[in-house]
Amino acid sequence: MKPQGGFNDEPAAMEGMVMKLKKMTDRLLNVAGAVLLLGFSGHAIALIAEQSDDLKQAVLITLLLLAVVTFLRKRMEY
């Protein structure tokens, strides 16, 4: 006898809900990480440009830092 309009407690349904929740959480963390990286890069460009008075150098250094952070982040996923 199945419950009427209530929570379905079958293991397959629970597993499906857990997987959906995990995917949503992963997406949310990816978006949050991207926002943090954008904020970090903008702040880093401002700080480096303030010190060196060369915007091109500041952008290149920031891109290098972002590449390192992205590489390390991908390595941690595996």
C-alpha positions in Angstrom: 0.0 0.0 0.0 1.5 3.3 -1.1 1.1 6.6 0.8 -1.4 9.0 -0.8 0.2 12.3 -1.8 2.8 12.1 1.0 6.5 11.5 1.1 7.6 8.5 -0.9 10.0 6.5 1.2 11.2 4.0 -1.4 15.0 3.7 -1.5 15.2 4.4 -5.3 13.2 7.6 -4.8 15.4 8.7 -1.9 18.5 8.0 -3.8 17.2 10.1 -6.7 16.4 13.0 -4.4 19.9 12.8 -2.8 21.5 12.8 -6.2 19.4 15.9 -7.3 20.3 17.6 -4.1 24.0 16.8 -4.6 23.9 18.2 -8.2 22.2 21.4 -7.0 24.8 21.8 -4.2 27.6 21.3 -6.7 26.2 23.9 -9.0 25.7 26.3 -6.2 29.3 25.8 -5.0 30.6 26.3 -8.6 28.7 29.6 -8.9 29.9 30.7 -5.5 33.5 29.8 -6.5 33.2 31.7 -9.7 31.9 34.8 -8.0 34.7 34.6 -5.4 37.3 34.2 -8.2 35.9 37.2 -10.0 36.0 39.3 -6.8 39.5 38.1 -6.1 40.7 38.9 -9.5 39.2 42.4 -9.5 40.7 43.1 -6.1 44.1 41.7 -7.1 44.2 43.9 -10.2 43.4 47.0 -8.2 46.1 46.2 -5.6 48.8 45.3 -8.1 48.1 48.2 -10.3 48.2 50.5 -7.3 51.7 49.2 -6.4 53.2 49.0 -9.9 51.3 51.8 -11.8 51.2 49.4 -14.8 47.7 48.0 -15.5 48.9 45.5 -18.1 51.4 43.9 -15.6 48.6 43.8 -13.0 46.2 42.0 -15.3 48.9 39.5 -16.4 49.9 38.7 -12.8 46.2 38.3 -11.8 45.6 36.0 -14.7 48.6 33.9 -13.7 47.3 33.7 -10.1 43.8 32.7 -11.4 45.3 30.0 -13.6 47.2 28.6 -10.6 44.1 28.7 -8.4 42.0 27.0 -11.1 44.6 24.3 -11.7 44.8 23.6 -7.9 41.0 23.5 -7.7 40.7 21.0 -10.6 43.5 18.8 -9.0 41.6 18.7 -5.7 38.5 17.4 -7.5 40.3 14.2 -8.7 
